[in-house]
């Protein structure tokens, strides 16, 4: 059976994006062109491959069975075409996309702007937020080159390495009563708290861990970003619980203080993630090696 390799590219884009329009945009093609390619794919495989559910295109069982082989074939083709090229950071014009959780971007992005761009001034670095449920697909498709996030459950196709281990601390306005005497659990729970989370609902990481211990605190405000949360608590008596590295960074910008969390919770392990497809890709190796070797020193105060 003869197969146009371009159809494999369209197949993978639809599988990754779950939407014809988004796949067309990602491939810089028209929507009718992608729909036409999908029709050819359906004829070749004698299967619908993707079934529309609302505005989503859900893969059939056959599509799920062949996506791994298709991605491997595309990766091998890419490798065979470019494996002879040597990556030169000083002259490379590569576009590099890194997914970073919003709570980590403010800490790690200066490292990209200062150290990496100094060594590779022509590279273009983009930070974007990817849903954790989509992380593996985005890494596999090449939509993102790396991801920096807390320790997540991933398959053996995704490799990762620890960057830092960060503990949770309590932040409050300067001269807050909690800084007078010891901050014990009773005083901590008697206060009103702020949550910073990109999610619109559900417990924060610290509330999840407190809940496992049978402890519940009063939440008075939920916002999207840590900086917003720090500015809020700088002007009132609410408390914010966040990673220590982030707390130290925001303390340099705002009139806030840091206190030890009065209960022991698991530390936050921050990892860098990449797909096995690019494990030996020279550009990816260079980039993640720089990040790993930094060992988080650039974000510690």
N, C-alpha and C positions, 0 to 999 in steps of 0.2 A: 504494500500500500504506500503510494507516494504521499508525502505530507509537506506542505509549505512550512518552513521553520517559523515564518512570521506568524502563523496561526498559533504556534506554541506560545509566542510572546503575548498574543491577545488572550489566550486561555489563562495564562498566569496572572495577567493584569485583572481580568474579571474575577478570578478566584481571590485575589488579594484585596481588591477594592469592594467586591460584592455589589457592584452597581455598574451598569453599562456606561452611563455618562461619566462617572469618575474614572473608569478604565480608559475611556476615550481621551479624557483630559490628561491622564498620566502618560499616555502614549503619544499625545499631541496629534490625535486623529479625530475625524468627525464621528459622531455617534452612529450614523448609518454605516460607515466603514467597519466599525467594530461589530455592529449587528450582522452585517454581511459575513464577516469572518466567523462569527459564532454559528451562523447557519451552515457554513462549510464544515466547521468542526462537528456539528451535530450529524451531518451527513457522513463524515468520515468515521465517527465513532458509533453511529447508529444509536445515539442516546441523546437525551435532551441536555445533559451535562449541567445546566443551571436552570432552576425553576424560580420564577418570580413570586416573591412573597412581599406584598406591599411595594416598597421602593428598593428592596433587596433582591439580589440574585443568589439563591442558595444552591450550593453544589449538590449534585446527585451522588449516589454511592460510587458510581463509576468515576466521576470527577475526583472524588476524594482518593480513590485508589491510584489514579494515574498522576496526581499533582506532584508527588515526590519524584517520579521518574522524569517528568517534564522539567522540573526545576534543576534536576541533576544534569539533564541534557543541555539545558541552556547555560548552566554554569561551566560545563566542560567545554562548550563552544567558546564561551567568553575567555576561558583560561587559555585555550589553544591559540586564540587570536592575539592575546596580549601578554602571554607568559614571557616572551622574549624582551619585553619592555622593562627597563629598570626604573624604579621610582626614585626621583630626585626631588627631595622636599624644596630645595631652594628655587627650583624652576617650575615645579608642578602647578598646574592650574585646575586641579581637581576640585570638584564640588563635594564637600563632606557634610553629611547630615548626622547629627547626634541627638538622640532622644534623651531628655533630662526631665526628671520629675520637677514640678514647679518649686518645691521646697529646696531643691539642690542647685537649680540653675544659677542663682545669685552667688553661690559659693564657687562653682566650677567654671562658669562662663569667663571670668577674668583670666583664668589659666589659658583658655583658648585664645583670647584676645591678646594677651601679653606674650606668653612663652611660645605657643605654637605658631602664631602668625609672625613672630620675629624670625623663626627658622624657615617658615614657608610663607613668605609674604604674598604670593600669588594665589594661594589656595583660598577657597571660599568656605567658611564654616557657618553652618546653619543649625540653630537649636530649635527643636520642635517637640511638642508634647504628643506622645502616642499612648493610647489606652493600653493598660497592662495586658488586657485580654487580646490585643492585636499585636503585641510586641514581637512574638516569634514570627508571625507572617510578614511583618514589616522588615525584620532583619533578613528573612529568607528571600524576599523579593528584591532586596537592595534599596528599598525606599529609605531606610536609615542604615548607616554604616556601623554605628555603635549605639549603645544605650547605657546610661548611668542611672541606677535606681537602687532601692533597697533589695535585700535578698528575696528573690521570687522563685516560685516553682516553675521550672522550664524543662523541656525535653533534652535528650542527649544531643540534639542537633544544635543547641545553643550553648556556647562555651561562655564561661564567666570567671572573673577573678576579683577577690576582695580588694577594695581601695582603702577604706577606712572603717573604723568601728567607733560610733559616736553614741554618747549617752544622752538621755533626756534630762533637761533642767527646767526650772521654773523662772519665768521672766515677769517682772512687775515694774511699775514706775519707780523712779528714785524716791527714797524716803517713804516707801510703802511700809505699813506696819509689820508686814511679814519679815522685814529685815531687822526688826527689833526682837531679839531673843531667837529661839529655835523654831524653825518651820517644821512642825510635826504634821502627821496625817490629818489630825482633827482640824487644825487651822487651815490646811490646804483644802479640805472638803467643805469648810464653812464659807469659802469664797466663791464668787461667781467667775466662770471661766470662759475664755474665748477659744474657738476652734478655727484653725486655718486649714481648709481642704478644698481642692478643686471639685470634689464630688458634692452634689447638692443634698445628699442625705446619707445616713448610715454613720456608724461610730468612727471616730478618728482612731489612729493606731494606738494612742495612749488609752483611750476609752475602752478599746477592745481588750487591751491587756489588763486594765483595771477591772473590767467586767468579769474576766476569768478568775479574779480574786474576790469576786462578790462585792466590788466597790463601785459606787456610782457618784459622779460629781454633778454640780449644777452648771449647765451651759447657758450663758446669756446671749451669746452672739456667735454666729458662724459666718466666716468670710472666706475668700478664695486664696488670698496670698499672705505669706508670713509678714511681709513689710507692712501691709495694711493692718494686720493684727497687732504688730508691735506699735504702730502709731496710735492705735485705739487705746491700748493698755497704758501708754505713756501719759494719758490724760485722765485716767480714772483708777479705780481700785480693783479692776478685774485682773485675773492671772492668765498667763499663756504658758503652755508646756511645749517645748520644741527642742530640737537637737542642739547640743552645746556649741558646735562650730557656728551654726547660724546665729545663735544667741549672742556670741562674742562679736560677730560681724555687725549685727544690728545695734549692739550697745555702743559701737563707735559712732553711730549716726544719730541715735536718739537718747534721751535722758531716761534710760532704763537700767535696772540692776538684775543680777542673776543669783538665784538661790538653788541649793541642792534639792532635787526631788525627794520628798520624805518617804518614798517607798521604792524598793528596788524593782525596776522593770527591765526587760531584756534590752540590751543596746541595739542600736540600728547599724546593721552591716550594709555598707554601700559597696556595690559591685559594678564593674564594667562588663557589658554583655556584647557578644558578637556571634555571628552564625558560622557554623563549621565550613560553609561554602567559601568564606573569605579568610579562613584560618591562616593560609599561606599567601594571601594577597599582599604584595609589598607595601602598598599605601596603608592598608588596614593594620598591618603589623607595626609599621612606623608609628601610626597614630595611637594605637592602644598601648604600645610600649612606652611612649612618652607619658601617657596618662598614668599607667601603672607605676612607672619609676618615680613619678612625682610624689607618690605615697600620701597625697592629700596635703603636703606641706604648704602648698600655695594658699590653702583656705584656712589654715590655722593661725590664730592671732596670739 
